[in-house]
Amino acid sequence: MSFFVHPSSIVSNEARIGDGSWIGPFCVIDSDVEIGEGTRLEGYVRILEHVRIGDRCRIFENVVLGGEPQDFGFKGERSFVHIGDDVTLRENVTVHRGSGEDSVTSVGNGTWMMAGAHAGHNSAIGEKCVLANGVGLSGFSSVGDGTVLGGISGLHQFTRVGRFCMVGGLTKVVKDVPPFTLVDGHPARIHGLNVVGLRRNGFSQEQRLAVRRTYRELFDTSSLIKEAARRIEDAAPQDPHVLEIIEFIRSSRRGITPWGNRRERDD
């Protein structure tokens, strides 16, 4: 097994470093840390205990992984940070361990966290997400696959953002954001479908229209959104994306982000 460690760095003998990894100057890596193959730490990176990092990641200066959660209920129990494969963490990113025995804060494969982004305890970030500069995820929040969060946007504790959403910069998310939507505002409002994101991820026009019809029925009726979702579900829809929307709404505990004044554009 071959990897490079700069002589100024301090790496625990109990850390497990994958073949082909490169650890730059002035890094400090604790015990019970795993770093996958071909991962590169640029310098001044701090990795505390109970952190797992996948293959081919790139971690830039002053990143801190595995810090104790900012949670008054934390009592020093063992908890983890899991970073997937092909993840990029830019300067000053911080990811805190979970709060609760054996709990996990996770970042999915292929995700990019830009400078100064933060993932709080027990948060979960899906695959191929983009978190722009200064994004903040509070404890127990989650972000679905393929979602983009604009700069300095933030998620309240326990809020969820579904798959393939676009969250505008400076947006304050206090309720759940359902899949495939475009949201913006302080607090957030839905302003249509994330049409560009859906096209880029292979959604056909027919699939986009099915999603659009579902949201029109959910938000254009006078009934409560969960009642509307129940009617759609009772109609036994076959489209898996429609079912995904309905399940997301049914499982919401914080409520659903409301629709804004601006309607979505036609395809």
Secondary structure, DSSP 8 states (H G I E B T S, - for coil): ---EE-TT-EE-TT-EE-TT-EE-TT-EE-SSEEE-TT-EE-SS-EE-SSEEE-TT-EE-TT-EEEE--S-TT--S---EEEE-TT-EE-TT-EEE--SSTT-EEEE-TT-EE-TT-EE-TT-EE-TT-EE-TT-EE-TT-EE-TT-EE-TT-EE-TT-EE-TT-EE-TT-EE-SBB-TTEEEEETTEEEEEE-HHHHHHTT--HHHHHHHHHHHHHHHHSSS-HHHHHHHHHHT----HHHHHHHHHHHT-SS-B--B-SS-----
